[in-house]
Amino acid sequence: MKNLILHNYILKILSFFIAILIWVYVLLISNPVIEKVFPVNLEYQNLNPSYTVVTSTNKINLKVKGASNYIKKVKNEDIHAIVNLKGMKEGTFIKKVEIVTPQFVEAVNKNISVPLKLISYEEKIFPIEIKIQGNPIKGYKLGTPNISPKVIKVYAPKDRIQNVKSIKGNLFVRNQKENILTTIPLKAYDASGAEIKDVTLQPDSVKVWLPIENEIKSKYVVVAPSILGNPAENYYLKSIKIKPSSIKIWGEDTFINGIESIKTDKISIYGIHNNLSKEVHLEIPNGINTEIKKVKVEIEVKKLEEIYKESTD
């Protein structure tokens, strides 16, 4: 047995190493080590909530290497570039980036640092302004908008929040006649009206309820007496006086159009032979408003024989 093992042992050892070399060669040919560059977001950990990070970029281009079958499976989010800011105060720094890669993949350059600045972060409360642009359809008008919430918190670096002067949103009305309920995005503006970006709004939108109502119109119309019957025999109706003779009415456009007079309640003059003076109510149509509800009506009657006398005198 011993002779069998030792027989041609040098040739056997050589064959073993040749086999390994062939296996490695085949492996390298079919699955070579390659390099690839990934854009990776910087991750800031342990940041004091009172500060914000200011940097020229929030990404780095990271070159990694590994067998091609592993590299092909790697996605951007599988690689992490971590900047630990624990205990850091306001100021300017150069911080080392900790690179974390998937198994069997490694960064080509592990000594990466980034310049950054920590500045204090402040909070301020602003009222919300809604600017309405456009008009409803003819015959309608805009009501008073109701917004929720009415104030907003703005978070920004100290040197930036001082420039914020107003928080506004735009509501567009385009020939509408139905009430509007919508959500409007908000933006921050400086004193000149220019938009300020790089600030955080909480919330960043507002709910707006805008009623659209029929337009209210007003005008003066005459008061028309509603007379029933005739005076007594041999009498005639000489005149009717109404005080006031015209009144102001108002209402929505759809109600007030076409109304030229307002009638009184029925006034009976059946068989009268004396002048009549009385207050009567007005018949106000639905949807019409007026401050005057009653008028004074003076009715004058005369005998027919008095007409003959007046004509012969």
C-alpha positions as CSV (number, residue, x, y, z in Angstrom):
1,M,0.0,0.0,0.0
2,K,2.8,2.4,0.9
3,N,4.5,1.7,-2.4
4,L,1.3,2.4,-4.2
5,I,0.9,5.8,-2.5
6,L,4.5,6.8,-3.1
7,H,4.7,5.5,-6.6
8,N,5.0,8.5,-8.9
9,Y,4.1,10.9,-6.0
10,I,5.8,13.8,-7.6
11,L,3.7,13.4,-10.7
12,K,0.6,13.2,-8.6
13,I,1.3,16.4,-6.7
14,L,2.1,18.2,-9.9
15,S,-1.2,17.0,-11.4
16,F,-3.1,18.2,-8.3
17,F,-1.7,21.7,-8.6
18,I,-2.2,21.8,-12.3
19,A,-5.9,20.9,-11.7
20,I,-6.2,23.7,-9.2
21,L,-4.7,26.2,-11.6
22,I,-7.0,25.1,-14.4
23,W,-10.0,25.5,-12.0
24,V,-8.9,29.0,-11.0
25,Y,-8.3,29.9,-14.6
26,V,-11.8,28.7,-15.7
27,L,-13.3,30.5,-12.7
28,L,-11.6,33.8,-13.6
29,I,-12.6,33.5,-17.2
30,S,-16.3,32.8,-16.5
31,N,-16.7,35.0,-13.4
32,P,-13.9,37.7,-13.4
33,V,-13.4,40.3,-10.8
34,I,-14.8,43.6,-12.1
35,E,-15.2,47.2,-10.8
36,K,-18.2,49.4,-11.0
37,V,-19.1,52.9,-9.8
38,F,-22.3,53.6,-7.9
39,P,-23.8,57.0,-7.0
40,V,-24.5,56.6,-3.2
41,N,-26.5,59.0,-1.0
42,L,-24.7,60.2,2.2
43,E,-26.5,59.0,5.3
44,Y,-26.2,61.4,8.3
45,Q,-26.6,59.5,11.6
46,N,-27.0,60.9,15.1
47,L,-27.6,64.4,13.9
48,N,-28.7,66.8,16.7
49,P,-32.3,67.9,15.7
50,S,-31.3,71.5,16.4
51,Y,-28.9,71.5,13.5
52,T,-29.0,71.0,9.7
53,V,-26.3,69.8,7.4
54,V,-25.0,72.1,4.7
55,T,-22.8,70.5,2.1
56,S,-21.9,70.9,-1.6
57,T,-23.3,67.4,-2.4
58,N,-25.4,64.7,-0.7
59,K,-23.9,62.0,-2.9
60,I,-20.6,60.4,-3.6
61,N,-19.5,58.2,-6.6
62,L,-18.2,55.0,-5.0
63,K,-16.2,52.4,-6.9
64,V,-16.6,48.8,-5.7
65,K,-15.1,45.5,-6.9
66,G,-16.0,41.9,-6.7
67,A,-16.8,38.9,-8.8
68,S,-19.1,39.8,-11.7
69,N,-21.9,37.5,-10.6
70,Y,-22.0,39.5,-7.3
71,I,-21.5,43.0,-8.8
72,K,-24.4,42.4,-11.2
73,K,-26.8,41.9,-8.3
74,V,-25.8,45.0,-6.4
75,K,-28.2,48.0,-6.4
76,N,-27.5,51.6,-5.3
77,E,-29.5,51.1,-2.1
78,D,-27.4,48.1,-1.1
79,I,-24.4,50.3,-0.5
80,H,-24.3,52.7,2.4
81,A,-22.1,55.8,2.9
82,I,-22.6,56.8,6.6
83,V,-21.4,60.0,8.3
84,N,-21.6,59.8,12.0
85,L,-22.4,63.2,13.6
86,K,-22.7,62.1,17.2
87,G,-21.8,64.9,19.5
88,M,-21.1,67.4,16.7
89,K,-21.7,71.1,17.3
90,E,-22.3,74.0,15.0
91,G,-19.3,74.6,12.7
92,T,-17.4,73.5,9.6
93,F,-15.9,70.0,9.5
94,I,-14.3,67.3,7.3
95,K,-15.8,63.9,8.3
96,K,-14.8,60.4,7.3
97,V,-17.4,58.3,5.5
98,E,-18.0,54.8,6.7
99,I,-18.6,52.5,3.7
100,V,-20.8,49.4,4.1
101,T,-21.1,47.0,1.1
102,P,-22.8,43.7,0.5
103,Q,-21.0,40.4,1.2
104,F,-18.3,39.5,-1.3
105,V,-18.2,43.2,-2.6
106,E,-15.7,45.8,-1.3
107,A,-15.0,49.4,-1.9
108,V,-11.9,50.2,-3.9
109,N,-11.2,53.3,-1.9
110,K,-12.2,53.1,1.8
111,N,-10.6,56.4,2.9
112,I,-13.3,58.9,1.8
113,S,-14.0,62.2,3.7
114,V,-16.5,64.9,2.9
115,P,-16.6,68.6,3.9
116,L,-19.8,69.7,5.7
117,K,-21.2,72.5,7.8
118,L,-23.6,72.2,10.7
119,I,-25.8,75.2,11.3
120,S,-28.6,75.8,13.9
121,Y,-32.1,75.0,12.8
122,E,-35.0,77.3,14.0
123,E,-38.7,77.1,14.0
124,K,-41.2,80.0,13.4
125,I,-45.0,80.1,13.0
126,F,-46.6,82.1,10.1
127,P,-50.2,82.8,9.1
128,I,-51.3,81.2,5.8
129,E,-52.3,83.5,3.0
130,I,-54.4,82.2,0.1
131,K,-54.4,84.2,-3.1
132,I,-57.4,83.6,-5.3
133,Q,-56.9,84.0,-9.0
134,G,-59.6,84.0,-11.6
135,N,-63.4,84.5,-11.4
136,P,-66.5,82.4,-11.2
137,I,-69.1,82.2,-14.0
138,K,-71.1,85.4,-14.7
139,G,-73.8,86.0,-12.1
140,Y,-71.9,84.4,-9.3
141,K,-69.4,85.7,-6.8
142,L,-66.7,84.4,-4.5
143,G,-67.5,83.9,-0.8
144,T,-65.1,84.0,2.1
145,P,-62.5,81.1,1.9
146,N,-62.1,78.9,5.0
147,I,-58.7,77.3,5.4
148,S,-57.4,74.6,7.7
149,P,-55.0,74.9,9.3
150,K,-54.7,78.7,9.5
151,V,-51.0,78.8,10.6
152,I,-47.9,76.8,9.6
153,K,-44.6,76.0,11.2
154,V,-41.5,76.8,9.2
155,Y,-38.2,75.1,9.9
156,A,-35.0,76.6,8.4
157,P,-31.4,77.5,9.2
158,K,-31.2,80.7,11.4
159,D,-29.7,82.8,8.6
160,R,-32.4,81.6,6.2
161,I,-35.6,81.8,8.3
162,Q,-35.0,85.5,8.8
163,N,-35.7,86.0,5.1
164,V,-39.1,84.3,5.3
165,K,-41.8,87.0,5.3
166,S,-45.0,85.1,4.2
167,I,-46.4,81.7,3.4
168,K,-48.8,81.6,0.5
169,G,-50.8,79.3,-1.7
170,N,-52.6,80.0,-5.0
171,L,-56.2,78.9,-5.6
172,F,-57.4,79.1,-9.3
173,V,-61.0,79.7,-10.1
174,R,-62.0,79.2,-13.8
175,N,-65.6,80.1,-14.6
176,Q,-67.0,77.9,-11.9
177,K,-70.3,78.1,-10.1
178,E,-69.9,75.2,-7.6
179,N,-68.3,75.4,-4.2
180,I,-64.6,74.5,-4.2
181,L,-63.0,72.1,-1.7
182,T,-59.3,71.4,-2.5
183,T,-55.8,71.0,-1.1
184,I,-53.3,73.7,-2.0
185,P,-49.5,73.4,-1.8
186,L,-47.8,76.2,0.2
187,K,-44.6,78.1,-0.5
188,A,-42.4,80.5,1.5
189,Y,-41.6,84.0,0.1
190,D,-39.3,86.8,1.0
191,A,-40.1,90.5,1.3
192,S,-39.8,91.0,-2.5
193,G,-42.2,88.2,-3.3
194,A,-39.4,85.8,-4.4
195,E,-39.9,82.1,-3.5
196,I,-37.5,80.8,-0.8
197,K,-36.6,77.2,-1.2
198,D,-34.5,75.1,1.2
199,V,-37.0,75.6,4.1
200,T,-39.3,73.0,5.6
201,L,-43.0,73.7,5.9
202,Q,-45.1,71.7,8.2
203,P,-47.6,71.0,6.9
204,D,-46.7,71.8,3.3
205,S,-50.3,72.1,2.1
206,V,-53.6,73.4,3.3
207,K,-57.3,72.5,2.8
208,V,-59.4,75.3,1.4
209,W,-63.2,75.6,1.3
210,L,-64.3,78.4,-1.1
211,P,-68.1,79.0,-1.4
212,I,-69.3,80.4,-4.7
213,E,-72.6,82.2,-4.3
214,N,-75.2,83.8,-6.6
215,E,-74.3,87.5,-6.9
216,I,-76.5,89.9,-4.9
217,K,-78.0,92.8,-6.8
218,S,-80.1,95.7,-5.8
219,K,-82.4,98.2,-7.6
220,Y,-85.4,100.5,-7.1
221,V,-88.8,99.3,-8.3
222,V,-92.2,101.0,-8.2
223,V,-95.0,99.9,-5.8
224,A,-98.0,98.8,-7.7
225,P,-101.4,99.0,-5.9
226,S,-103.6,95.9,-6.3
227,I,-107.2,97.3,-6.5
228,L,-110.3,95.2,-6.3
229,G,-113.8,96.5,-7.4
230,N,-115.2,99.9,-8.0
231,P,-116.6,102.8,-6.0
232,A,-120.3,103.3,-5.2
233,E,-122.7,104.1,-8.0
234,N,-122.2,107.6,-9.4
235,Y,-118.6,107.7,-7.9
236,Y,-115.4,107.3,-9.7
237,L,-111.8,106.7,-8.7
238,K,-110.0,110.0,-9.1
239,S,-106.4,109.2,-7.8
240,I,-104.2,106.7,-5.9
241,K,-101.2,107.9,-4.0
242,I,-98.6,105.5,-2.5
243,K,-96.0,106.5,0.1
244,P,-93.3,105.6,-0.7
245,S,-94.0,105.1,-4.3
246,S,-90.8,103.1,-4.9
247,I,-88.7,100.9,-2.8
248,K,-85.2,99.4,-2.9
249,I,-85.0,95.6,-3.3
250,W,-82.0,93.2,-3.4
251,G,-81.4,89.5,-3.9
252,E,-79.5,87.0,-6.0
253,D,-79.3,87.7,-9.6
254,T,-81.5,84.8,-10.6
255,F,-84.4,86.1,-8.4
256,I,-84.1,89.8,-9.0
257,N,-83.9,89.8,-12.8
258,G,-87.2,90.7,-14.4
259,I,-88.8,92.2,-11.4
260,E,-89.9,95.8,-12.2
261,S,-92.6,96.4,-9.5
262,I,-93.8,95.1,-6.1
263,K,-97.5,94.7,-5.6
264,T,-99.4,95.6,-2.5
265,D,-101.9,93.3,-0.8
266,K,-105.4,93.4,-2.3
267,I,-107.2,96.7,-1.6
268,S,-111.0,96.6,-1.9
269,I,-112.9,99.7,-3.0
270,Y,-116.2,98.0,-3.6
271,G,-119.0,100.6,-3.0
272,I,-116.9,103.2,-1.3
273,H,-118.0,106.8,-1.5
274,N,-115.5,108.4,0.8
275,N,-111.7,108.8,0.4
276,L,-109.7,105.9,1.8
277,S,-106.3,106.0,3.6
278,K,-104.7,102.8,5.0
279,E,-101.4,100.9,5.4
280,V,-101.1,97.8,3.4
281,H,-98.5,95.1,3.3
282,L,-96.4,94.4,0.3
283,E,-96.3,91.1,-1.5
284,I,-92.6,90.3,-1.5
285,P,-91.6,87.4,-3.8
286,N,-89.4,84.6,-2.5
287,G,-85.7,85.4,-2.7
288,I,-86.3,89.2,-2.6
289,N,-85.3,91.4,0.3
290,T,-86.4,94.9,1.3
291,E,-86.4,97.0,4.4
292,I,-89.9,98.3,3.7
293,K,-92.7,95.8,4.4
294,K,-95.7,98.2,4.4
295,V,-96.8,101.3,2.5
296,K,-99.5,103.9,3.0
297,V,-102.1,104.0,0.2
298,E,-104.4,107.1,-0.2
299,I,-107.4,106.6,-2.5
300,E,-109.5,109.6,-3.6
301,V,-113.0,109.1,-5.0
302,K,-115.5,111.8,-6.4
303,K,-119.1,112.0,-7.4
304,L,-119.8,112.1,-11.1
305,E,-121.9,115.3,-10.7
306,E,-118.8,117.1,-9.4
307,I,-117.1,116.4,-12.7
308,Y,-119.9,118.1,-14.5
309,K,-119.7,121.1,-12.1
310,E,-115.9,121.4,-12.5
311,S,-116.2,121.3,-16.3
312,T,-118.9,124.1,-16.4
313,D,-117.1,126.4,-14.0
